[in-house]
Amino acid sequence: MSQRVVITGMGVVSPVGSTVDAFWDSLIHGRSGVRTISYFDTTNFAVKVAGEVTGFDVTQYVEAKEAKRLDKFLQYAMGAAVQAVNQSGLADSPSVDKTRVGVVIGCGIGGLGTIETNHAVLQGRGPSRVSPFFVPMSIIDMASGMVSIRYGFMGPNYGVVSACSSAGHSFIDAVNLIRLNKVDAMICGGTEGCVTPLAIAGFNSAQALSTGFNDTPSRASRPFDKNRDGFVMGEGSGILVLESLEHAKKRGANILAEISGYGMTGDAHHITAPHPDGTGSILAFREALRDGGIDASQVDYINAHGTSTPLNDKTETKVFKAVMAEHAYKVSVSSTKSMTGHMIGAAAAVEAVATVLAMQNSIVPPTINYEEPDPDCDLDVTPNVAKERSVRYALKNSLGFGGHNAAILFKRWEG
């Protein structure tokens, strides 16, 4: 019989708060972290807004000298990982066998800012002036590597890349390793730091980003609203500590929630657009429910992918209806991207933290900026104001460019 998998630690670095408590306080009060971009001059850019991380002091988590050698996505990962490991007590528990603790952290893009900076150095000052830290600063797997080095965790250690479902797939890999009894615990999640000129220009050229709310940044991310015009780039990290139930109980850990099922599929359709019928995502949802041993009618809350793009939100609504039939109208749905922006490889992880907190507090965070209903998105999207609701089972949905789908089923911890 496979191991049950529980969550014992969580950490967040985000545009709406860089601790779990600050993050949750912003979500339930509907505060947006989307602002005018401050990292670079946007004069020649059609996009001028993003969800930037503010008030985050990386030196609380790593030494100042080391921090200078880390791209933003690595700084954010270390901040969230330290928070999560500290909450779990995993590193300080004398009964933990560190050879059976692994790390897998997802990222969609990696150290793009470092790549841009060092390319400019190469062009302007020559190859000898490129930083010797350029490669380790920019490669995606280094987030997992650094967490492993920090704590001496010697289990499986690697990165996961599946665009905006990267963190979702990191959870699935971690769950599988625990279920197979290859490890006792995994540190997993996602990180991203790509509010950079090249990323903004590239996503805008693909007509993916919002351009219509530059004068009112906090209104730009508006999932399921009829006037949505694209997603808003965000950044940050979310990290979870997962353990087998047996291991967590043995060391007396505080259990936050359980991951009871998952599904993952491919659309086999298009490099950027979701399948118009949501076929792959429907399969992933159904598999998550089957794996978790529950019926669709038992789901109370869905933390949607909810990007604020015309295609995604319409397609996701179709998916929820196809999987849940009439129960879809009884489920609470929300997109916390309305407040954080779309954090790409970190999205599913940060939103997983929001999902666990919704279960723990019996509060569904809102979808803000919902001003005009869209007849194609006619479910209860928890418009604008958080709602009190008991949540026993919740689904987190993730989709990524390339047709990647990941659905994670969370269960409230009931002892």
C-alpha positions in Angstrom: 0.0 0.0 0.0 1.4 3.4 -1.0 2.2 6.0 1.5 -0.2 8.9 2.3 1.4 12.3 1.7 1.0 15.3 4.0 2.2 18.9 4.1 4.2 20.0 7.1 5.7 23.3 6.0 5.0 26.2 3.6 6.9 29.3 2.5 6.0 32.2 0.2 7.7 35.1 -1.5 5.2 37.1 -3.6 4.1 40.5 -4.8 1.5 40.6 -2.0 3.7 39.5 0.8 6.9 37.5 1.5 5.7 35.5 4.5 2.8 33.1 4.6 0.9 35.4 7.1 1.4 38.5 5.0 0.5 36.7 1.8 -2.8 35.4 3.3 -3.7 38.7 4.9 -3.4 40.4 1.4 -5.4 37.7 -0.3 -8.4 37.7 2.0 -8.5 41.5 1.9 -8.3 41.6 -1.9 -5.1 43.6 -2.1 -3.4 43.7 -5.4 0.4 43.5 -5.8 0.3 44.7 -9.4 2.1 48.0 -9.9 3.9 50.1 -12.5 7.2 48.3 -13.4 10.1 49.8 -11.5 12.9 47.4 -12.6 13.5 49.0 -16.0 12.5 51.8 -18.2 9.2 50.9 -20.0 9.0 54.0 -22.2 9.1 51.9 -25.4 7.1 49.0 -24.0 3.3 48.5 -24.5 3.2 46.7 -21.2 4.0 48.8 -18.1 2.7 46.8 -15.2 3.7 43.7 -13.3 3.5 41.9 -10.0 7.0 42.8 -8.5 8.2 41.5 -5.2 8.7 44.4 -2.8 10.0 44.5 0.7 11.8 41.2 0.5 15.2 41.1 2.2 17.1 38.1 0.9 19.9 38.6 3.6 17.4 37.2 6.2 17.9 33.9 4.4 21.4 33.9 2.9 24.6 35.8 3.6 24.9 39.1 1.7 28.0 37.9 -0.2 26.2 34.8 -1.4 23.0 36.8 -2.3 25.0 38.8 -4.8 25.7 35.6 -6.7 22.1 34.6 -7.0 19.6 35.5 -9.7 16.3 36.7 -8.4 14.6 33.3 -9.0 17.2 31.7 -6.7 16.9 34.4 -4.0 13.1 33.9 -4.0 13.5 30.1 -3.8 15.8 30.3 -0.9 13.5 32.7 1.0 10.5 30.4 0.6 12.4 27.2 1.2 13.9 28.5 4.5 10.4 29.5 5.7 8.9 26.1 4.8 11.7 24.0 6.3 11.7 26.2 9.5 7.9 25.7 9.8 8.2 21.9 9.3 11.1 21.5 11.8 12.5 18.9 9.4 16.1 20.2 9.5 16.3 20.2 13.3 14.6 16.9 13.9 17.2 14.3 15.2 15.2 11.4 13.8 15.4 12.6 10.2 17.6 10.7 7.8 18.9 13.4 5.4 19.8 10.8 2.8 16.0 10.2 2.5 15.0 13.9 2.1 15.0 15.2 -1.5 14.4 18.5 -3.3 12.6 19.1 -6.5 11.8 22.7 -7.4 10.1 23.8 -10.7 10.8 26.9 -12.7 9.5 28.0 -16.1 12.2 30.3 -17.4 15.1 30.6 -14.9 17.7 33.3 -14.7 16.7 35.4 -17.6 17.8 38.6 -15.9 21.2 37.2 -15.4 21.3 36.0 -19.1 20.3 39.5 -20.3 22.9 41.2 -18.1 25.8 38.9 -19.1 24.9 39.1 -22.8 25.2 42.9 -22.5 28.6 42.4 -20.9 29.7 40.1 -23.6 28.7 42.5 -26.3 30.1 45.6 -24.7 33.2 44.4 -22.8 34.1 41.0 -24.3 34.0 37.4 -23.2 36.6 37.7 -20.4 34.3 39.9 -18.5 31.3 37.5 -18.3 30.7 36.5 -14.7 32.2 33.2 -13.6 28.9 32.7 -11.7 26.8 33.3 -14.9 26.0 29.6 -15.5 25.2 28.6 -11.9 23.2 31.8 -11.5 21.0 31.1 -14.4 20.3 27.4 -14.7 17.0 26.2 -13.4 18.1 23.2 -11.4 20.3 25.4 -9.1 17.2 26.2 -7.0 17.0 22.6 -5.9 20.7 22.3 -5.6 21.1 25.3 -3.3 18.3 24.1 -0.9 20.0 20.7 -0.8 23.4 22.2 0.0 21.9 24.5 2.6 20.4 21.7 4.6 22.5 18.6 3.6 19.5 16.9 2.1 20.9 14.1 0.0 17.9 12.5 -1.6 16.7 13.0 -5.2 17.6 16.5 -6.3 16.7 18.1 -9.6 14.6 20.8 -11.3 11.3 20.5 -13.2 10.4 22.6 -16.3 6.9 22.6 -17.7 6.2 26.3 -18.2 3.4 27.5 -15.9 2.7 24.0 -14.6 6.3 23.5 -13.4 5.4 23.7 -9.7 2.5 21.4 -10.1 4.7 18.8 -11.7 7.2 19.2 -8.9 4.5 18.3 -6.4 3.5 15.3 -8.4 7.1 14.1 -8.6 7.5 14.6 -4.9 4.3 12.7 -4.1 5.4 9.8 -6.3 8.8 9.5 -4.6 7.2 9.4 -1.2 4.5 7.0 -2.3 7.1 4.6 -3.7 9.0 4.8 -0.4 12.1 6.2 -2.1 12.2 9.1 0.3 10.6 10.1 3.6 10.2 13.8 2.7 10.6 16.2 -0.2 11.0 20.0 -0.4 9.1 21.0 -3.5 7.5 23.9 -5.3 8.3 26.6 -7.8 10.2 29.8 -8.3 10.4 32.6 -10.9 12.0 36.0 -11.4 11.4 37.0 -14.9 10.0 40.6 -14.7 12.7 41.5 -17.2 12.8 43.5 -20.5 13.2 40.4 -22.7 10.4 38.4 -20.9 7.9 41.3 -21.0 8.7 42.0 -24.7 8.5 38.4 -25.6 5.2 37.6 -23.9 3.8 40.8 -25.3 4.8 39.9 -28.8 2.9 36.7 -28.3 -0.1 38.9 -27.4 -0.4 37.2 -24.0 0.0 40.3 -21.7 -2.5 42.9 -20.6 -1.9 46.3 -22.1 -5.2 48.1 -21.4 -4.7 49.0 -17.8 -1.3 50.7 -17.6 -2.8 53.7 -15.9 -4.6 51.6 -13.3 -2.2 48.7 -12.6 -4.2 47.1 -9.8 -7.1 46.5 -12.2 -5.0 44.8 -14.9 -5.3 41.2 -13.7 -9.0 40.4 -14.0 -9.7 36.7 -14.4 -13.1 35.7 -15.7 -14.1 39.3 -16.2 -15.6 40.1 -19.6 -13.0 42.9 -20.2 -9.9 40.8 -19.5 -7.2 41.4 -22.0 -4.2 39.3 -21.0 -2.2 38.2 -18.0 0.1 40.2 -15.8 3.6 39.0 -15.2 4.4 38.2 -11.6 7.4 36.8 -9.7 8.3 35.0 -6.5 8.3 31.5 -5.0 6.2 29.0 -3.1 7.7 26.0 -1.4 6.0 23.1 0.4 7.5 20.4 2.6 5.9 17.0 1.9 6.3 13.9 4.1 4.8 10.5 4.3 2.2 10.4 7.0 4.1 7.8 8.9 7.3 9.9 8.9 5.5 13.1 9.9 3.6 11.4 12.8 6.8 9.6 14.0 8.6 12.8 14.5 5.6 14.7 15.9 5.3 17.2 13.0 2.4 19.6 12.8 0.4 18.5 9.7 -1.2 21.3 7.6 -3.0 19.3 4.9 -2.8 16.2 2.7 -2.2 15.8 -1.0 -4.6 12.9 -1.8 -4.5 12.8 -5.6 -3.2 14.2 -8.8 -3.6 14.0 -12.6 -1.2 15.1 -15.3 -1.8 15.1 -19.1 -0.8 16.8 -22.4 -3.1 18.7 -24.7 -1.3 17.6 -27.9 -2.8 20.7 -29.5 -0.8 24.0 -29.7 2.4 25.5 -28.4 0.6 28.4 -26.5 -3.2 28.0 -26.7 -5.1 25.6 -24.6 -7.2 23.0 -26.3 -10.5 24.8 -27.1 -12.5 22.0 -25.5 -10.1 21.6 -22.5 -9.7 17.9 -23.3 -6.3 17.4 -21.7 -7.3 19.4 -18.6 -10.5 17.4 -18.2 -8.5 14.2 -18.2 -6.1 15.5 -15.6 -9.0 16.6 -13.3 -10.8 13.3 -13.6 -7.5 11.4 -12.8 -6.9 13.6 -9.8 -10.4 12.7 -8.4 -9.9 9.0 -9.2 -6.5 9.0 -7.6 -7.9 10.7 -4.5 -10.9 8.3 -4.4 -13.6 10.9 -4.4 -16.5 12.0 -6.5 -16.5 15.4 -8.2 -19.5 16.4 -6.0 -17.2 16.3 -2.9 -15.0 19.2 -4.2 -15.7 22.5 -2.3 -13.1 24.8 -3.9 -11.0 25.2 -7.0 -8.0 27.5 -7.1 -8.1 28.0 -10.9 -5.3 28.7 -13.2 -7.3 31.8 -14.0 -4.7 33.7 -16.0 -7.0 36.6 -17.2 -6.5 35.7 -20.8 -9.6 35.5 -23.1 -8.9 31.8 -24.0 -7.8 30.4 -20.7 -10.6 31.5 -18.5 -13.3 30.5 -21.0 -11.7 27.1 -21.5 -11.2 26.5 -17.8 -14.9 27.2 -17.2 -15.7 24.5 -19.8 -13.4 22.1 -18.0 -15.0 22.6 -14.6 -18.5 22.0 -16.1 -17.4 18.9 -18.0 -15.9 17.3 -14.9 -18.5 18.4 -12.3 -21.7 18.8 -14.3 -24.3 20.7 -12.2 -22.0 20.6 -9.1 -19.8 23.1 -11.0 -22.3 25.8 -10.0 -22.0 24.9 -6.3 -18.2 24.9 -6.2 -16.3 28.1 -5.1 -13.8 29.1 -7.7 -11.2 31.8 -7.5 -8.1 33.0 -9.2 -5.5 34.5 -6.8 -3.6 35.6 -9.9 -6.0 38.6 -9.8 -3.8 39.8 -6.9 -0.4 38.3 -7.5 -0.2 38.3 -11.3 0.9 35.2 -13.1 4.1 33.9 -11.4 4.8 31.4 -14.3 6.9 28.5 -12.8 6.0 29.6 -9.2 2.3 30.0 -9.9 1.0 26.5 -8.9 3.2 26.5 -5.7 2.1 29.9 -4.4 -1.5 29.1 -5.3 -1.2 25.7 -3.5 -0.3 27.7 -0.3 -3.4 29.8 -0.8 -5.4 26.6 -1.3 -4.1 25.0 2.0 -4.8 28.3 3.8 -8.4 28.3 2.5 -8.9 24.9 3.9 -7.3 25.7 7.3 -9.3 29.0 7.7 -12.5 28.1 6.0 -12.2 31.2 3.8 -12.1 31.3 0.0 -10.0 34.1 -1.3 -11.6 36.3 -3.9 -11.1 36.9 -7.6 -10.7 40.7 -7.6 -11.4 43.1 -10.5 -14.5 41.1 -11.4 -16.6 44.0 -12.8 -18.5 42.7 -15.8 -19.7 39.1 -16.0 -18.8 37.1 -19.0 -21.5 34.6 -20.1 -18.7 32.2 -21.1 -17.5 32.3 -17.5 -20.7 31.9 -15.5 -19.6 30.0 -12.4 -19.1 31.3 -8.8 -15.7 32.9 -9.1 -15.9 34.4 -5.6 -16.1 38.0 -7.0 -14.1 40.7 -5.3 -14.7 39.7 -1.6 -13.5 36.6 0.3 -16.2 34.2 1.4 -16.5 32.0 4.5 -16.9 28.4 3.4 -15.9 25.1 4.9 -13.4 23.5 2.4 -12.7 19.8 2.9 -11.5 19.0 -0.7 -9.9 21.5 -3.0 -8.4 21.2 -6.5 -5.5 23.3 -7.8 -5.4 23.5 -11.6 -2.3 24.4 -13.7 -1.7 24.7 -17.4 1.5 25.5 -19.3 2.6 26.6 -22.8 3.2 23.4 -24.7 0.0 21.8 -23.5 1.0 20.7 -20.0 -1.7 20.1 -17.5 -1.4 19.3 -13.8 -4.3 18.9 -11.3 -3.6 18.5 -7.6 -6.3 17.3 -5.1 -5.8 18.7 -1.5 -7.6 17.4 1.5 -8.1 19.2 4.8 -6.2 17.6 7.6 -8.6 16.0 10.1 -6.3 13.9 12.2 
